[in-house]
């Protein structure tokens, strides 16, 4: 195999591949990227056995062929090459070496045979549809902060993507929760997605998928089966196993009867929480909210490091309320608000609180209070 490819094109393809590769693994071939050249395209394929990414790029292919080489090393080399360089990759399968040449730079890397590279088994996808990149980006970006990191509750270690009933029809919905906070984001159901099986997309896949969704004009081809999910653009295909488990009935924890309404400027609120939390003890990071008519006092009292208090002018005309939250959770939820105002709906100091953006119910967040 011998190919010549622009450095920028190669870097984009290799960086996507190397981020899927697990740094620590016991199977040497899984640290490698499979490079396949044919016609005028070259494919870069990487897998950790749960996720597989295939990136296609245009190249001048002098000799077709395939080989595998350490993904991280190749990425580091390409990253350090000068902008605009033309990179030539030449595989000598007899010697088990891949030569990387650019200008006066020359590298020789060890390779492993392509036959050893595991290719993810193809799946029969029961549902195939296209969705605009901005819609998918919003679904995952606004929900991923609530993904649980607790290994024992593995079924919460991802975003539950499914079609749900909403006011007046169906909606494509993403839900994530760790038991302390919950995010529920809705978007229009794309044509062909109505019968999609609900799947839990793993945390790592959500992170990798984000790289496909940067182009606002892009339509993403989505394929879903009971065991796998695939997201594809013309250049990149990301295939992932889904989490084998049942996502809990999240609708039970979304409060319906919260009547105490607080309206606050989301950016000001987030900054104030951040400021007063500076003195909170790292372990609990508890912030107390005291609500009176059109007035919110945020306070922190830490026996170890001191106290802080800040007052905000808000829209609130219900009875007095004192409630405590983990500052990190409040900050993460407030930072999801794209509009100016965040609306919090409270019931009592011991009940879950609901947050949304203005009157928009397509993005709803729930946060559990804590004792302060």
Residue, then its C-alpha position, 0 to 999 in steps of 0.5 A: x500500500x502506498x498513499x499520499x494525503x493532505x495533512x489536514x485531511x489525515x489529521x481529522x480522520x486519525x484524530x476521530x479514530x484514535x479517540x475511540x481506541x482504549x489507551x489501556x488494553x490487553x489486546x495489542x491490535x485494539x490499539x491500532x487503526x486499520x488503514x484500507x486504501x482503494x480507488x481514490x479513497x482511504x478508510x480509517x477504522x478503529x474499535x474498542x469492541x463496543x464502538x467502531x468508527x470508520x472515517x473515509x477520506x480522499x487520497x492519491x492511492x498509488x498502491x491499494x492495500x491495507x495495514x494496521x498501525x498504532x493509532x495514538x502514535x500516528x495521530x501524534x506524528x501527524x499532529x506535529x507535522x507542519x500545516x499544508x504538508x503532503x503526507x505519504x504512507x508506504x506499507x512494507x508488509x514483509x518487514x511489518x513497517x509503515x513509513x510516514x514521510x512528509x517533507x524532510x520528516x521520515x518515520x518508520x512504525x511497526x504494523x500488525x496484520x490487517x487479518x487480526x483486526x476485529x470488524x464489528x458484526x453487522x446488525x439488522x437495523x429495524x429503524x432507519x431515518x435521517x435527523x438534522x445535526x442541530x436537533x441531535x446535538x441539542x438532544x445529547x448536549x443538553x442531557x449528557x451532564x446527567x448521565x450516571x457514573x455509578x458502575x453498579x447502575x450500569x443502565x443509567x450510564x448513558x442517554x435513553x433515546x426513544x420515541x415518547x408521547x408528548x402533548x398532542x403527539x409523538x416526540x423523539x426524546x433523550x433522557x439521562x439521570x443519575x438519581x440526583x438530577x434528570x434531563x428530559x429533552x424533546x425534538x420533532x420525530x424524524x420521518x421513519x423514526x416512529x417505530x424506533x426501539x428505545x435504546x440507551x446510548x453509552x456515555x463514550x458513544x455520546x462523546x464520540x457522536x458529538x464530533x459528527x454533529x458540528x456541521x449545522x447543515x448536515x443530515x445524520x443517517x441514524x439506524x437503530x436495532x435492539x442491540x446497536x445504534x449507528x450514526x453516519x455522515x457521508x464521511x464518518x460512520x459511528x457504530x455502537x453497542x447499546x447498553x443492555x438494560x431497562x431504563x427506569x420509568x423516569x416520568x414518575x420522578x418528574x413533578x407535576x404539582x409544583x406550583x411555586x414559581x421562580x423566574x430568574x435570569x439564568x446567566x446571573x443566577x449561575x454566576x451568583x451560585x458559582x460565587x457563593x459556592x467558592x467557600x462551600x466545603x468541597x464534599x457537599x457543596x451545599x447552597x441554600x436558596x431563601x425565597x421571599x417576594x421578588x427576592x432570592x438570597x443565595x447563601x453558603x455556610x461552611x464551618x471550615x472555610x467561612x460563609x457567603x451570601x448574595x441577593x438577586x432580584x427575581x420574579x417570585x410571589x409565593x410564600x417564603x421558602x428555604x431549600x438547599x441544593x448541591x451547587x454543582x447540580x444547580x450550575x450544570x442545570x442553569x448552564x443548559x438554558x439558552x434563553x434569558x430566563x430560567x423558570x424553577x417550579x418548587x413544591x417544598x424543601x424536601x421535594x424535587x424541583x423542576x426547571x425549564x427555559x421560559x415556557x418551553x417544555x421541550x427541555x425539562x430538568x429535575x434536581x433533588x434538594x439536599x438538607x442544609 
